[in-house]
Amino acid sequence: MKEPSEAQLEILQVLWEHEPATVRFVHEKLCETKDVQYTTTLKQIQRMEEKGMLSAEKSGKSYLYSTKIRESQVKRSMFNRLVDSTFKGSAMDLVMHALGQAKPSDDELEALRKWLEAKKKEENNE
């Protein structure tokens, strides 16, 4: 799977949360955080449909767009590329770098501790 561009990813994020949706709806959501022209949103969505990332269904005078790729699939692909290209394949280096960049809250540290304990139990049960 070819990874989406930053602009495509923003559109996908709107659709994953609100699909199916019209171009107008997606555009309004994007405009909440950035300045983008309607025609730019429309063209990007049309390109994404041509590339097989989105499907369109006629609804009255407009189209409702839905994603054809899963959020988890995109995240996994982008994560793997980041780990491979930036951290030489080491997810542990990425985690240690992320934790070293900002002071995690007590709740975040507790969640991490619980996650690690669950992973240990999974390995011991295999």
Secondary structure, DSSP 8 states (H G I E B T S, - for coil): -----HHHHHHHHHHHHH-SB-HHHHHHHHHTTS---HHHHHHHHHHHHHTTSEEEEEETTEEEEEESS-HHHHHHHHHHHHHHHHSTT-HHHHHHHHHHHS---HHHHHHHHHHHHHHHHHHHH-
